C-alpha cells in the first residue's frame, strides 16, 4: 500500500496528479461560469430596476444561491492553490524535516475539520429541505447543498495533497499528533467543564493560537476551535456551526466582495490603471521627489477597488518602479512607501474592509464610506509631508520636454479611467445605489472602456481573472463564515458581557480605551491579517466603545487604520512581504525603511483617534 502511495506521490502522471488536475480544472471552470452568471444577473437586475423600473423579483434569491455556491467552490480553488489566509512565517523558518511534519499536520488538521463538518452539513441541508425559497419556489436545500459539495471537494483536494506532498512517516506522525490533541481535549473535558468560562482560553486562545502558528489556514483554525468547544463543552447540535457559516457567508452586503475584486483586476487588464499612472507621471514627475507623490496618488486612486492589497500594489508598482529607480530611488525605500501607501488607503471607499466591517457590526456602509475620506486624506498628507522632508535635499528632477499636446492627450486618455473611482465612491456615499449595484456597473463600464478606448482588450486574460476572483473572494468569505460561528460561540458563552464589564473599568477613560484599541488591532493585524482580526474583535469591542461615548463610525475608523498598519509591519505583516515580493526586494532591505513611514502613519492615527471630527465631519 505504501508503495502505491509513494508511486502516486512521485510520478507526475500518477493518479494523485491526475485527480488534482481533474478536480482543479472542473471546479475552476464551474466557479468562473458562476461568477459570470452572478455578474450578469446582478447587472440585469440593476438595468431592470433603474432603466425599466421593473425589478426582477426573483433575482436576489437566485443571486444569493449562486453566491453561496461560488463561495464554496472558490474555497476549493483557494485550498488547491494554497491561497487561504494563513500565517506561515514560523513554519518557513524551521528545518526541512520539521517543515515536512508541520505541512503534514496542517493538511491532516484541515481534513479532520472537514470530516467533522460534513455530517452537520448534511443535517443542515436536510433541515433546509423543509423550507422554500418564496420567489423561486424551490427548496432552500438546493442553495445550501453548495456547502456540502464544497466540503466534499475540499476534502478530496486535501486527501490528494496528503498523498502528493507528504511522506508516509510524516503523515503518520501528523495523524498521531492530531489524534493526541483531540484525545487530550476529550479526556480533559470534565475538568474544562468544571472551570467554567476559563475553558474559553483553552479553545479560543491556546488552540486557535497554536493552530495559526503551525500554519493552519485561519478559517480552519477558527472552525477547529468552534467545533471542539461546542462538541465538548455544550449540547448544541453542530449543524448550528454550518448555520452560522451559511449566515456569515450569505449576507447580501458581501455580494460586493467578488464584484469589486473582479472590477479591480479588470481595471489593470483593461488598461485603465496604466492610463492613470501615465498622467500622474507627466503632471508630477518633474517635481522634486515627484515620483514618490505619483506612487502615493496612484494608490489613492486605485486602492480599495480590487479588495486585494496585493492586486492594488501590483497594478501600480510595475509601471512606476523602473522610472523611479532610473532617477536614483532606493529599492528598499520604494517598497517601504508602497507598503505604507497601501496601509494608508484602507478607509478609501469602496474598501472591502469597510464593507466587511459594516456587515458584521450593522454600521451603515454608506456612513463608513463617507467617514473614511478625511482620515485617508490625513494619512496621505502625513506621508506626503514625510516625502517632502526627505526629498528637500535631493537634486531637482530632470526637466523633461514633452511634445505639444502630450499632456492634453494623456488627460483625455486618462479621463475615462479617472471618472470610474469617483463615480463608484459618489454613488455609494450618496446612497444612489448599493455597493454591489455600483460594482456591476463599474464592471460593465470597464469592459466597454477597455474594448473601445484602451484597446486591444486582452480577452485571454479574463478566464484567469475569473478564477483568481473566485479564489480570493472565497478566501475572505470563508474566514467571515468561520469567524461568524466562532463569534456566536463566544457570545453564547457570556464572554461578550464579561469583556464589556472588564473594558469599562480601563484606566484613562475613552482615551485609554482608544489607546488599547490601537495597540490590540496593530498586533492583531500583524499576526492575523486584517479581516480576521476585525471579524473577531470589532463586534465585541464596538458595544464597549459606545459605553465610553465613542461614536461607532469613529471607532470603526480607528480599528481599520490600526489593523492596516499592523498588516504592513514587520516581522509578521503579510502585506509587507507582499509588497517586497511585488517590488522584488528582499524583506531585510525594506524593513529598515518601512518603520519611518509606519511611524508617521501611527502618529496620524493617534491624531485621528483623539479628534473624532476627522471621522464624523462629513456625516
N, C-alpha and C positions, 0 to 999 in steps of 0.2 A: 504493500500500500504506500509506504514512504517513497519507494522508487517511482511509483506513478505520480505522486505529488511533486517529487523532485523534477521529473521529466516535464511535467506541465509548467513548472516554475521556470525552468532553464531555457526551454526552446520557444523562440518567438512564435512558431507555428503551432504551439501546443494548444490544448483545449482551453486553458485559462485565458490565454491571449485572445483566442477566437471568441470566447464568451464575452470578454470585456469589450472587445471591439463591436460585437453584435449588439450588446446591451447599450453601449455608448451611442452608436450610430442611430439606433431606433429611438432612444429616449431624446437625444438631441433633436432629431427630426420632428418628433411629435411636439416637443417643447417650443421649437421655432414656429411650427404651424399654429399652436395655441396662442403664441404671442402675436402673430399676425392677425389671427381671428379676434383676439381681445382688442387690439388696437383698432381694427376695422369696425367692430361692434360699438366701441366707445365713441369713435368719430361719427358713425352713423347716428348714434343717439344724440350727439351734440347738434348735428345738422338738422335732425328731426325736431329737436326742441327749439333751437334758436332761429332756424331758417323757415321751417314749415309750421312751427308752433303746434306740432302734433307729436308729443313724446311717444316713444316706443315703450309701452308699459312693462313688457317682459325683459327689456334689455338689461336692467340692473341685476335681475335674478340670474340670467344666463352669464353675464359678465362675472358675477360673484362665483358661480360654479366653475367657469373656465379659470378664474384666478386661483382658486384652491388647487385645481389640477396642475396648473402652470407652476405654482409654488412648490408642490411636492415633486414634480418631475425635474424642476430646476434644482431642487435639493439633491436629487440623484446625480445630475450632471456635476454639480459643485463637489459632491463627495468623490466622484470618479476623478475629477481634476485636482483634488486636494485644495479647493478654494473656500471651504468653510472657515469662518473666523476661528483662529486658534493662536496659542502662544507657544512658539517652538524654540525660543531662544535658549532655554536650558538644555533641551534635548540635543540641539545642534552643537553644543559645547562639550558634550560627553564623548567618551571613547567610542570607536566604531562598534565594539561588542555591546556596550550598554545601549548605544543608539538603536541597534538592531532589536534588542529586547524591548526597548521603550516603544518602538514602532509596532511591534507585535502586540504589546499591551494596549496601545491606542486602538488598533483595529479590533482586538478582542473586546474591548470595552464598548466600542461602537456597536459591534454585533450583538453583545449581550443586551444593550439598551434597546435595540430594535426588536429583539426577540421578546423582551418584557413588554414592549408597547404593542406588539402585534395582536395579542388576544384582546386587550381592552379596545383596540381599534375596531376589531370585528364586532365586538359587543356594541360599540357606538354606532356602527353602520346599521346594525340590527335595530337599535333604538330609533334611529332616524328614518327607518323604513316605514314607520307608522305616521310620519309627518309628510305633508305635501307642500311643494313649492307653489304658492297660490296662483301666480300668473302663468307659469309654465305647465302646471297641472301634473307634475311628475313627482315621484317620491324624493324626499331630501337625501335619501341614501345614495342616489346617483351622484350627488355632489360630493359627499364625504367619502365615497368609495375611493376617491383620489388619494386620501390619506393611507388607506390600506395598500393600494398599488404602489405608492411612493415608498412606504416602509419595506414592502417585499423586494422592490427593485434595489433599494439601498442595502438591504441585507444580502442580496445576490452580489452586488458590486463589492461589498466588504468581504464576503467569502472568497471571491475571486482574487482580491488584493492580498488576503491572507495567504492563499496558495502561491501567488506570484512573488510576493515581496518578503516573505518570512521563511526562514529555515525551520524545519520541524522542531528542533531543540528550542528555538526562541518562541515558537508558537506554543509549545507545551508549557514552557516556563511562564509565559503570559497567561495562559489559561489557569495555571496553578495560582498565580498572584491574584488574578481577578476572583477566582473561586475562594481564596483565603479571605479576601476583603469582604466578600458577600457573606461567607460563613461567620466571620468575626462579628459583623454587624447583627446578624440574626441571633447569635449566641448572646450578644451584649444587649439585645432588645429589652429584656426585663429591667436591667439597670438603667438603660436610657429612658424607659418609661417612668421610672421612679424619680429621676432628676427633673422631670417637668420640661419647661421650655429651654433649659440649658442644653437639651439634646439638639436644639437648632444649631448650636455651634458645631456639633459633630457633623451634621448633614450639610448645612448651608455655608459653613465656613471652611472646616477642615476638608471634607470630601470634595467640595467644589474647588478649593484652592489646590489640592493635590491633583485632581483631575486636569485642571487647566495647566498646572506646572509641568506635567508629563507630556502635554501636547494634545490632549483630547479636545476636539473642537468645542467651543464654548457652548453652543446649543446643546450638544450631547452631555456636557458636564452639568448643565442646569437640569436636563432631563433625568440623568442618573440620580442626582440629589433628590429631586422631587419624587420620583418613583420609589426610591429607597425609604424616604421619610414617610410617605403616605402608606406604603406597603407594610412597613414595620411598626409605625407609631400610631396609625389610625385604622379605622374600619371603613374609610372612604373607598368606594369602588374606583379602580384605576381608570375606568372609562372616563372619569371626570378629568383626568390628565389630558386625554385626547380631546375632550370637550373644550378645555382651556386652550389647547394648541390650535384647535379649529377657530375659536373665537379670536384668539390673538392674531392669527394669520388672515382672517377673513374680513377684517374691518374695511368698510368701503373706502375710508380715507387712504388706506395703504395701497389701493389700486394705482395711486400716483407713483409709487416707487418704481415698478418696472417701466412705466411710461417715461418718467424723467431719465432713468438710466439709459433707455434706448435713445431718447432725444439727445442726451449729452454725447453719446458715442456717435450718433448720426451727424451731429454738428461738425465733428472733426472730419468724418469721411466725406461729407458734402462740400467741404471747403470753407465753411463759414468762419471757423476758428482761425484759419490761415489768413483770411481777409482782414479780420480784426487786428491780428498781431502785426500784419504788414503796415496798416495805417498807423497804429501806435508807434511803431518803429520810426516811421517817417516824421511824425509830429514831435517825438520826444528824444529821438536817438542822438541828436546833436547837443543836447543839454548836458552839462557836467553830471555824470552819474545817470544819464538819461535812460540807458537800457535797463537799469535797476528799476526805475519808475515804470518802464514798459512792462517788465515782468509783473510788478505789483498790480498795475492797471489791468493787465490781461487776466490775472487770476480773479480780480473783482468781477470782470465781465463774464467769465466762463464758469467760475467755481459755483458749485451748488446745483448746476443743471443736470449733470450726469448722475449725481448720487454717489460717485466713486471719487475719492480724493486722488487715487492713482490715475484715473482717467482724466481728471482735470489737469493734473500736473503733466501727464503725457501729451495732452493737447497743446500745452504752452511751451514746455522745455525744448523739444527738438527744433522748433522754429527760432528760438532766441539764443540758446546756449552757444552755438558756433560763433555767432556775431559777437556776443559778449566776451567770449574767450579771445577772439581776434583783437578785441580792444583792451586786453590785458587783465580781465577779471579772473580772480582765483576760483579754481574749480570747487573747492570746499565751500567758499563763501556763496557761490551761486546756488548750490544745493541747499545751503542753510536758509537763504532767502526764499527759495522755492518752498521749502517746508513751512517756514513761518507764514508765507503768503497763503498757503493752503489752510493753515490753522486759523488765520485771521478771518477767513471767508465763510465760516460755518453758520453765521447768522444771516447771511445774504440770501434772500428768497430766490428761487424756490428750494431751500435747503431741505434735503430729505431727513436730516437730523431733527429739524423743527417739525416736519410732518409727523415723524415718529413720536416725538415728544408730545405733540398735540393729541395724537391718537391714544396715548396711554394715560394722559393726565386730564383730558377733557377741555384743555385750554383751546380757544379758537385759533385755528391755523392762520386765518387772516390777521388776527391780532399779533401772533408770533411773527408773521412775515413783516408786518408794519413795524413792530418794535425792533426787529433785527437790523434795520437800516442804519440808524445812528450809531449803535455800538460797533458795527462793522466799519463805519467811517472813522470812528475814534481809533480803532485798532490799526486801520490803514494809515491814518495820519501819524500814529506813533512810529510805524515802520518807515514812513516817508521822512520823518524828522531824523531818524537814525541814518537813513540813506544820505540825507543832506549833510549831516555832520561828518559821516565817513568819507564822503566824496568831495568835500570842500577844498581839500588839498590836492586832489587829483589833477592831472593835466587836462585841459579842456578837450572835449571830444573833437575829433577832426571834423571840420566843416565839409559837408557833402553837398555837391551841386547837383541838383536834380533837373532833368529836362522840364521844359514848360509843360504844365498840365499833369505832371506826375502825381502831385498831391491831390488835385481835384479828382483825378481818375481813381486814386486809391480811396478817397472819401466816397465817391459814387459806388465803387465796388463793395466797400465795407458797410455802406448804409443798410442794405437789407439784413446783413448779419447783426449789426448793432441794434436794429429795431427789435429783434426777437427777444433778448433778455429783458428789455424794458417793457415790452408788451406782456410777457409772461408775468413779471412781477406786479405790474399795474393791475392786470386783470384779476389776479388773486387777491391782492391787497384791497382793492376797491370793491371786492365782492361781486364782480361782473360774472365770473364763472368760477367753478371749483378748480382745485389744483389738478385733478385728473382730467377735467374737460380741457383746461388750458394746455396740458401736456400733449393731448392728442392733436389739438390744433397746431401746436408747435411742431409735431412730427410731420404733419401734412405740409406745413409751411416750409420746413427744412428740405423735405423731399422735392417740393416744387422749386425752391431756390437752387438746390443742387442740380436739378435737371435743366433749368432754364438760364441760370446766371453763372454758377460756379462749375461749369461742365469741364471735362466729361465726368459724369457721375459713375462711380465705381460699383456697379451692381454686384460684382463678385464678392465684395466685402460685406454685403448685407447679411448673408447667412451666418458667418462667424459672429457678427454683431448681435444677431437674434439669440444665438446660443449663449454668448457672453452675458447678454442681458438677463436671460433666464437664470443662469448660474449665480450671477452677482445679486440679483434681486432675491432669489431664494435663500442665499446665504444670510441675507439680512432678515427676511421674513421668518425663517426657521428659528433664528435667535429670538425674534419677537414672540413667536408662539411658545417656545420653551420657557422664556422669561415670564410670560403671562401665567403659565402654570406654576412656576416657582413663586412668583409674587402672590398668587392666590393661596398657595400653601402657607406662606409666611403670614398672610393676613388672617387666615383661619386659625392659625396657632396663637394669635394675640400679640404677635411680635410688633405689629404696627403701633398699637396703642402703647406698648412698653417703650418703643423708640420715641414716640411723641412725648411721653412723660419725661424721659431722660433728657432729650434735647431741649425741652423747655426750661430746664434748670441750668443751661450752659452759661458760663461766665461771659460778661460783655454784652448781653442782650442781643439785639438784632445784628450788630456788627460782629460780635463774637460768633454768632451762628453763620453769618456770611463768610467769615474767615475760615471756619471749619469746613464749610461747603466747598470753598475754593481748594483747600488742601486735599480734601477727600476726593473730589472729582478730577483733580490733576493726577493723583495717584491711580485712581480707577481707570481714567482714560489711558494712562501709560501702560497699565497691565492688561485690562480687559478689552481694549479698543473702545470706541466711542459709544456706539448704540447699545451694547450690552450693559455698560455702566449706567446709562440713562434709563434704560428699561427697568433695571432692578431698583435703583435708589431714588430716582426723581419722583415716582408716585408715592414713595414712602415719606420723603422729606418735604414735599410740597405742602401737605397739610400743616407740618410743623412751621414752615415759613409764614403761613397765614396767622399762626398764633403770635408771631412777633410783629405782625402788622406789615409784612413784606408783600408787595404786590406780586401775584403769581407770575405775570409776564416778566417782570423784572427779575424774579428769582430764576425763571427759565433761561434768561439771557446769561446770567452768571454761571449757571450749570453748564450750558452748551459751550461757552468760551473756555471755561476751566477744563472741561473734557477735551476740547480741541488742542489746548496747549499740551496736555499730558500725552495725547495721541502722537504728537510730533517731537517729543522729548526723548533723548537717550536716557537710560540704556535699553528700555524695552519698547518704546513707542513704535508701533508698526508703521505709522505714517512717515516717520523719519527714515526708516530703512527703505520704504517705497520710493521716497524722494532720492535717496542715494542710488537705488537701482536704476531709476529713470535718468538721472544725471550721470550715471556710470562713474561714480566716485566712491572710493572706499569710505565706509562709515567713520573711521577714525580721522579721515581728512576733513570731514564736515563737522564732526562733533565739537571741535574747538571753536568753530564759528557760530554754530546754531544757538549757543547759550545767550549771546548778547541780544539776538533777535527775540528769543523766548522771554528774556528778562524784560525787554521793552513791552512785549505783549502782556506780561504779568502785571506790570505797573499800570498799563492801560486798563486791565481787568479790575484792578483794585479801585481805580477811579470810577469805572462803570458801576461796580458794586456799591461804592459809597454814595454815588449820586444817581438815584432812581430816575431822574429826569431823562437821562440818556436813553432809557428803555421805554419810558411812558410818554414822552413828549408828543409823539405822533398819534397816539391812541385817541 
